[in-house]
């Protein structure tokens, strides 16, 4: 019985060591050190979640910076520039459905690493799932409706 309780306690400690950084908005990284930390991954969002071919989508991105700006310094209520991060530029936003890839546009991230783009779903998009990605982010999923 004691061995089982010890094993359970050890398992919980290991799990807490993995979950705590993720809950704090950081990703585990083999190259992260105490001076550079792990940065928030870039991500894409699409509104609405379903769209008819030829209709407009609002695509947004967050976390598009080179460097790390997860914990910006705030001075007198204003976010101070973080010299260790630079907003990304010339980001290709791509629609993927099956073997079809179409560039919807190119964007520049603002100083906070955010951008937005109003784009039209391809007029010949097929019903079902499509994906919209930008740079190295995980693509967002959108459902094409007739």
C-alpha positions as CSV (number, residue, x, y, z in Angstrom):
1,X,0.0,0.0,0.0
2,X,2.8,2.4,0.9
3,X,4.5,1.8,-2.5
4,X,1.2,2.6,-4.3
5,X,0.8,5.9,-2.4
6,X,4.4,6.9,-3.1
7,X,4.0,6.1,-6.8
8,X,0.8,8.1,-7.0
9,X,2.5,11.1,-5.2
10,X,5.4,10.9,-7.6
11,X,3.1,10.8,-10.6
12,X,1.2,13.8,-9.4
13,X,4.5,15.7,-8.8
14,X,5.7,15.0,-12.3
15,X,2.3,16.0,-13.8
16,X,2.3,19.2,-11.9
17,X,5.7,20.0,-13.3
18,X,4.4,19.7,-16.8
19,X,0.9,21.3,-16.4
20,X,2.0,24.3,-14.4
21,X,4.1,25.9,-17.1
22,X,1.4,25.2,-19.7
23,X,-1.3,26.7,-17.5
24,X,0.8,29.8,-17.2
25,X,0.8,30.3,-21.0
26,X,4.3,28.9,-21.6
27,X,5.3,26.0,-23.8
28,X,7.9,23.5,-22.8
29,X,11.1,24.1,-24.8
30,X,14.4,22.2,-25.0
31,X,16.2,25.5,-25.8
32,X,14.6,27.7,-23.1
33,X,16.8,28.9,-20.3
34,X,16.1,31.0,-17.3
35,X,17.1,34.1,-19.2
36,X,15.1,33.6,-22.3
37,X,12.1,31.6,-21.1
38,X,9.6,29.9,-23.4
39,X,7.4,32.0,-25.5
40,X,3.7,31.8,-26.4
41,X,3.1,30.1,-29.7
42,X,1.6,32.0,-32.6
43,X,-2.0,31.2,-33.2
44,X,-4.7,32.0,-35.8
45,X,-8.5,32.5,-35.2
46,X,-11.3,32.7,-37.8
47,X,-14.7,34.3,-37.5
48,X,-17.3,33.0,-38.3
49,X,-16.5,29.4,-37.8
50,X,-18.5,28.4,-40.9
51,X,-18.7,30.2,-44.2
52,X,-20.2,29.9,-47.6
53,X,-17.9,30.0,-50.7
54,X,-17.2,33.6,-51.7
55,X,-18.1,35.1,-48.3
56,X,-15.9,37.2,-46.1
57,X,-14.0,35.8,-43.1
58,X,-12.2,37.8,-40.3
59,X,-8.8,36.1,-39.7
60,X,-6.7,37.2,-36.7
61,X,-3.3,36.3,-35.4
62,X,-1.7,36.6,-32.0
63,X,1.9,35.9,-30.8
64,X,3.6,36.8,-34.1
65,X,6.9,38.2,-32.7
66,X,10.5,37.1,-33.1
67,X,11.9,36.9,-29.6
68,X,9.8,36.6,-26.4
69,X,7.2,39.1,-25.2
70,X,5.2,36.9,-22.9
71,X,5.9,39.0,-19.8
72,X,6.2,42.6,-21.0
73,X,7.2,45.3,-18.5
74,X,4.5,47.8,-17.6
75,X,5.6,51.3,-16.7
76,X,3.1,53.8,-15.4
77,X,0.2,51.7,-16.7
78,X,1.7,51.5,-20.2
79,X,3.4,48.4,-21.8
80,X,7.0,49.3,-22.3
81,X,8.6,48.2,-25.6
82,X,10.4,44.9,-25.3
83,X,13.7,45.2,-27.1
84,X,14.1,41.4,-27.1
85,X,11.1,40.9,-29.5
86,X,10.3,42.2,-32.9
87,X,7.0,42.1,-34.7
88,X,6.9,39.7,-37.7
89,X,6.3,41.0,-41.2
90,X,5.3,39.7,-44.6
91,X,3.3,36.8,-43.0
92,X,1.5,34.7,-45.6
93,X,-2.1,33.7,-44.7
94,X,-3.0,30.5,-46.5
95,X,-6.3,28.6,-47.1
96,X,-5.9,24.8,-47.4
97,X,-8.6,22.4,-48.4
98,X,-7.5,18.9,-49.6
99,X,-4.6,19.4,-52.0
100,X,-5.6,23.1,-52.8
101,X,-3.6,25.9,-51.2
102,X,-4.5,29.5,-51.8
103,X,-2.8,32.6,-50.4
104,X,-5.5,34.8,-48.9
105,X,-3.1,37.7,-48.3
106,X,0.0,38.9,-46.5
107,X,0.0,40.8,-43.2
108,X,2.3,42.7,-40.9
109,X,2.0,42.1,-37.1
110,X,1.7,45.1,-34.9
111,X,4.2,45.8,-32.0
112,X,2.0,43.5,-29.8
113,X,2.4,40.6,-32.3
114,X,-1.3,40.8,-33.4
115,X,-2.7,41.2,-36.9
116,X,-6.1,40.9,-38.7
117,X,-7.2,40.3,-42.2
118,X,-10.6,40.3,-43.9
119,X,-10.4,37.7,-46.7
120,X,-12.9,36.0,-49.0
121,X,-13.4,32.3,-48.9
122,X,-12.5,30.9,-52.3
123,X,-15.6,30.8,-54.6
124,X,-14.9,27.2,-55.5
125,X,-14.4,26.0,-51.9
126,X,-15.9,22.5,-51.3
127,X,-18.3,21.8,-48.5
128,X,-16.5,20.5,-45.4
129,X,-13.5,21.5,-43.4
130,X,-10.8,23.9,-44.6
131,X,-7.8,25.2,-42.7
132,X,-6.3,28.7,-42.5
133,X,-2.7,29.0,-41.3
134,X,-0.1,31.8,-41.1
135,X,3.6,31.2,-40.7
136,X,4.4,28.3,-38.4
137,X,1.2,28.5,-36.4
138,X,-1.2,25.6,-36.1
139,X,-4.0,26.3,-38.6
140,X,-7.5,27.3,-37.6
141,X,-10.4,25.1,-38.9
142,X,-13.3,26.6,-40.7
143,X,-16.4,24.7,-42.0
144,X,-17.5,25.5,-45.6
145,X,-21.2,25.3,-46.0
146,X,-23.2,25.3,-49.2
